[in-house]
Amino acid sequence: MTIEVAGERPDVDVVVIGGGVNGAGVARDCTQRGLRVAVFERNDIAFGASGNNSGMIHGGPRYLTYDPHVTYSSCLDSGHIQRIAPHLLFRIPFLMPVHTEGRTPKLSLTLLDAFFDLYDKYQPLKHGKPHARLTAEELQQLEPGLAGRTVGGVSFDEWGIDGVRLCVGNLVDAAEAGAEVRVHTTVTEILRREDGSVNGVRYRDLLTGQSGQRTAKVVVNATGAWAPLTAGLGGLVADQARIRPGKGIHVFFDRRLTNYAIAVRAIDGRQVFLEPWQNMSVIGTTDTDYYGDLDDVVATTAEVRYLIQAVARVFPAILEARAIGTWAGVRPTIYDWGPDPDGLSREHAVVDHEPHGAAGLYSMIGGKLASYRMFAEAMTDAICHRLGVQKASRTHLTALPGGEELVDPIALAEDAQIEPIAGARLEYRHGARSLRIVERLARDRREAAVVCPCEPVLEAEVRYVIAHEWAQTVEDVSRRTRLGVGACGGMRCAARCGAIVAQMTGRSPLDGQRMALDFLEGAARRRMAAVGPLQARQEALSLASIRAELGSPRSIERPSGNLGPTGLGPSVGPAPSDDERRANKERPVADKERGAAE
Ligand SMILES: Cc1cc2nc3c(=O)[nH]c(=O)nc-3n(C[C@H](O)[C@H](O)[C@H](O)COP(=O)(O)OP(=O)(O)OC[C@H]3O[C@@H](n4cnc5c(N)ncnc54)[C@H](O)[C@@H]3O)c2cc1C
């Protein structure tokens, strides 16, 4: 059945609300199947769970006990993601020690060994290695920092990924196939016809304050934990797109402390881990029901202590290591009353709101990063069915931008005359597209300047993500490049980055300073629970004095994700101030010096 409203050609076929991995995945699949798409993201790409998870494209061995289908589909889709974005995956071998304190440690080890025999059957799907049973001595050799007496343990194989880069890649691909992508743009209303069917959305750009609307045949609510609030924007009740939001936090350390990830039990028996991830170490994660503001999720000291306590019992050196930050996200888990959050299913579901009177509106509920592509395919199948499009998904066959071919990072660094580490990090994030960034250096050698020494990030990459990946603030650049995430917390790079962003987006140098300060304040706030009260107080004081000197408000007014005074949906934040209106009047203006080249 083809839906065409008499006398009305909608602006696009599909509006996608949400720039997380599910929204990005649907946008890509829809454009590949010939549909016209517009994507709206109220914060930034991967601002939600997709940029704040454990960074693993894994099968989740623990789901084998109660949700084997999740393990199967995650492993299968991990294999697909590996094919389409080989540059983004990195191996994380895990160790799981079995301590002698339990009542039957040898039996526990035998059972664990048998359990991983079963997991091994799924490993080929994601090109993982089979597990190994290890003696206590072997464990100790592999990770000399392990403490406590063990009877041995097992190793198993997983893959790490940068979730932000995965989202950006999907959206870049969609945009190159014609999709309109708007970030910092919140959907404020889902439009309905008299018969209840949806016909588009109203939106507001939070940077410029400009509002508008896009008519569409189908609207996809891909807003993760925000899904019930978003459904409210179309007059539905929260129950019709219900989730059970679960908060999870991670603490990260300034370097890689181990060669292997280590899975350990927390005080309540939950499994948590210490993992080497990119160029740092991460411990995670918690899983607790969440009732707070979705646009402002931060780790608490209690959550940090819980994780450190668990890891220190097995890897005491964590107590001496330098924690430099935290991140926190909210899982959009399928609603269920009763199980503890850890025990909730990680399945996904496409909810068609036609039975709720809103034909053409769909919500994507639940899921995992590891199976996002499959979820997006199921969502796009439903859209195509509605619109009478008969094209199958090819997203598992076609490379994401940068994934077309592998680039040798050492050769890349030599050709570009940059440090090997800078070349390797660039190649990791952009794959074959790193060559485009390197081309910029040939045009203008000044762009070889290192903006963020911790990561490191070159000026060329900062400019590239502003020009080609919708970065509009320092925080956006950081999300895409990891600028300012290292030990200095952005103190060495935020100001320079702010100046570049301001210049390229036609804003004033003062705006650049404000953006840098916004970033530093946000990072300090996220760091607070990890660094302790003394450092947190000092940071707060110095940042407050800079803020007072600049005498300016934050550069973006964030909307609140809370239910708002009506209890029906999110408020959309205050209108921009006169200052902001003035500052944004000229936007978008190309970079005066180099804009033409972008
Ligand atoms: C702590 C934690 C650890 C996890 N670890 C893993 C893991 O290791 N492996 C794995 O496979 N999965 C993991 N997950 C699960 C995975 O991250 C999520 O299932 C997935 O990222 C959800 O993606 P999403 O696109 O549905 O939601 P999100 O990524 O949350 O995106 C929703 C987006 O919608 C936007 N939005 C909201 N309202 C509006 C509006 N009105 N207008 C426009 N935009 C709007 C938000 O700003 C947000 O960016 C983890 C999750 C968490 C929280």
The ligand as a MOL file (V3000), in Angstrom:
LIG
                    3D

  0  0  0     0  0            999 V3000
M  V30 BEGIN CTAB
M  V30 COUNTS 53 58 0 0 0
M  V30 BEGIN ATOM
M  V30 1 C 25.8670 2.1230 30.7630 0
M  V30 2 C 25.5060 1.4250 29.4880 0
M  V30 3 C 26.3230 0.4260 28.9950 0
M  V30 4 C 25.9940 -0.2120 27.8020 0
M  V30 5 N 26.8840 -1.0750 27.2590 0
M  V30 6 C 26.6340 -1.6330 26.0610 0
M  V30 7 C 27.6200 -2.4360 25.4220 0
M  V30 8 O 28.7480 -2.5600 25.8580 0
M  V30 9 N 27.2810 -3.0350 24.2510 0
M  V30 10 C 26.0550 -2.8910 23.6850 0
M  V30 11 O 25.8040 -3.4930 22.6580 0
M  V30 12 N 25.1070 -2.0790 24.2340 0
M  V30 13 C 25.3890 -1.4330 25.3970 0
M  V30 14 N 24.4760 -0.5790 25.9620 0
M  V30 15 C 23.1850 -0.3720 25.2910 0
M  V30 16 C 23.2650 0.6240 24.1250 0
M  V30 17 O 24.1500 1.6640 24.4050 0
M  V30 18 C 21.8730 1.1870 23.8290 0
M  V30 19 O 20.9580 0.1430 23.6560 0
M  V30 20 C 21.8280 2.0430 22.5720 0
M  V30 21 O 22.8950 2.9540 22.5550 0
M  V30 22 C 20.5080 2.7860 22.4800 0
M  V30 23 O 20.5490 3.6410 21.3640 0
M  V30 24 P 19.3370 4.6120 21.0170 0
M  V30 25 O 19.6680 5.2240 19.7170 0
M  V30 26 O 18.0450 3.8650 21.1290 0
M  V30 27 O 19.3040 5.6890 22.2110 0
M  V30 28 P 20.2610 6.9100 22.5330 0
M  V30 29 O 21.6510 6.6440 22.1570 0
M  V30 30 O 20.0290 7.2690 23.9630 0
M  V30 31 O 19.7610 8.0790 21.5820 0
M  V30 32 C 18.5460 8.7640 21.7690 0
M  V30 33 C 18.7480 10.1920 21.2610 0
M  V30 34 O 17.4880 10.8500 21.1530 0
M  V30 35 C 17.7150 12.2260 21.3690 0
M  V30 36 N 16.4310 12.8760 21.6440 0
M  V30 37 C 15.6700 12.7400 22.7480 0
M  V30 38 N 14.5510 13.5070 22.6410 0
M  V30 39 C 14.6210 14.1460 21.4450 0
M  V30 40 C 13.7630 15.0800 20.7740 0
M  V30 41 N 12.6270 15.5150 21.3130 0
M  V30 42 N 14.1540 15.5510 19.5690 0
M  V30 43 C 15.3100 15.1330 18.9730 0
M  V30 44 N 16.1440 14.2410 19.5870 0
M  V30 45 C 15.7980 13.7400 20.7990 0
M  V30 46 C 18.6870 12.2330 22.5250 0
M  V30 47 O 19.3860 13.4470 22.6380 0
M  V30 48 C 19.5880 11.0480 22.2050 0
M  V30 49 O 20.7730 11.4390 21.5400 0
M  V30 50 C 24.7920 0.1060 27.1330 0
M  V30 51 C 23.9720 1.1260 27.6250 0
M  V30 52 C 24.3380 1.8070 28.7790 0
M  V30 53 C 23.4970 2.9440 29.2630 0
M  V30 END ATOM
M  V30 BEGIN BOND
M  V30 1 1 1 2
M  V30 2 1 2 3
M  V30 3 2 2 52
M  V30 4 2 3 4
M  V30 5 1 4 5
M  V30 6 1 4 50
M  V30 7 2 5 6
M  V30 8 1 6 7
M  V30 9 1 6 13
M  V30 10 2 7 8
M  V30 11 1 7 9
M  V30 12 1 9 10
M  V30 13 2 10 11
M  V30 14 1 10 12
M  V30 15 2 12 13
M  V30 16 1 13 14
M  V30 17 1 14 15
M  V30 18 1 14 50
M  V30 19 1 15 16
M  V30 20 1 16 17
M  V30 21 1 16 18
M  V30 22 1 18 19
M  V30 23 1 18 20
M  V30 24 1 20 21
M  V30 25 1 20 22
M  V30 26 1 22 23
M  V30 27 1 23 24
M  V30 28 2 24 25
M  V30 29 1 24 26
M  V30 30 1 24 27
M  V30 31 1 27 28
M  V30 32 2 28 29
M  V30 33 1 28 30
M  V30 34 1 28 31
M  V30 35 1 31 32
M  V30 36 1 32 33
M  V30 37 1 33 34
M  V30 38 1 33 48
M  V30 39 1 34 35
M  V30 40 1 35 36
M  V30 41 1 35 46
M  V30 42 1 36 37
M  V30 43 1 36 45
M  V30 44 2 37 38
M  V30 45 1 38 39
M  V30 46 1 39 40
M  V30 47 2 39 45
M  V30 48 1 40 41
M  V30 49 2 40 42
M  V30 50 1 42 43
M  V30 51 2 43 44
M  V30 52 1 44 45
M  V30 53 1 46 47
M  V30 54 1 46 48
M  V30 55 1 48 49
M  V30 56 2 50 51
M  V30 57 1 51 52
M  V30 58 1 52 53
M  V30 END BOND
M  V30 END CTAB
M  END
